[in-house]
Amino acid sequence: MMKTTTVQIQLRTSEENRAWLKQIADKEERSVNWTINKLVSEARQAAQAQRNAHQ
């Protein structure tokens, strides 16, 4: 398996977004960080699929 390199970023968001992320993380029994990574990966994959569909 290939090792994944991670980088640290800072994120500012609204309290409403933070509460929503925390709710998802708690339901999945994961961290907010894991949840954000999952959502970003899903959005990236969806954008790539959409781009590929229009080629």
N, C-alpha and C positions, 0 to 999 in steps of 0.2 A: 504494500500500500504506500502511496506517495504521501510524504509529510506535508501538511498544510502550514504555510507561514501565515501568521496573523499580525495585524497591526492595530495599534490603539488609536481610537479617534474620540473626540468629545462631541457630544450631541446636546443641543438645547431644544427642549420641547415644552409644550404646555402641560399643566398639571392634569388636564383631561386626558391627553395622550399617554402620560405616564401611568395614570390609573388604569387605562385600557390595556396597556402593555403588561402591567402587573397582574391584572385579572387573567389575561391569557396565560402568562407565565405560571401563575398559581394553579390554574386548571390543568396545565400540561405537566405540572411538577418540575418546572425548569426555571432557569434564571431569566431575568429581563434581558440580559445580554444575549443569551441563547435565542430568545424569542425574536429580538431585533435581527440577529443574523439570519434566522429562518425566514422572516418576512422579506428581508432584502434579497436573499437568494431566490425566493419564489417570484418576486417582482422582476428580478434580472432574467430568470428563465422565461417568464411570460413575455417580456419585452423581446427577447431573442426569438422566441417562437413566432411572435407577431411579425417581426422583421423578416424571418425566413418565409412566412406565408405570403408576404408581399413581393418576394423576389421572383 
